[in-house]
Amino acid sequence: MKKLVTETGIDGKMAMRVRLIGFVVATLALGGCSTLDGTARETRQQEAVQAQLAALAAPDQDVATARLRPEDGCYWYRHAGRVETTELPLRTPGGQQICAPSET
């Protein structure tokens, strides 16, 4: 550290700040390269569920906005009408509501 101070003319506090900033930048740069396994796994599961819902659902329903409601255990999607946007139950071509399997 003394060598750095004498060669560059930087005082000790400034040298520590430069080191700290370098450490923070390196940590952030390396942290941005990693992915979280849990997040990637959740994304794959959501994509698989949406693919299954798309196969089960009747046409003209926005499966991309479908979500599972905990109150009834069924899937609902967001329908954007001309006047308002409402949530409607996701249904099969036969008219049955699509629900998650119950855990017993």
VENPE-V160853 format. One record per helix or strand of 3 or more residues. SS is the DSSP state (hx for helix, st for strand). FROM is the first residue (numbers start at 0). LEN is the number of residues. If there is no record, write none. Layout:
ss=SS from=FROM len=LEN
ss=SS from=FROM len=LEN
This chain:
ss=hx from=1 len=7
ss=hx from=11 len=20
ss=hx from=36 len=20
ss=hx from=62 len=3
ss=st from=73 len=7
ss=st from=84 len=5
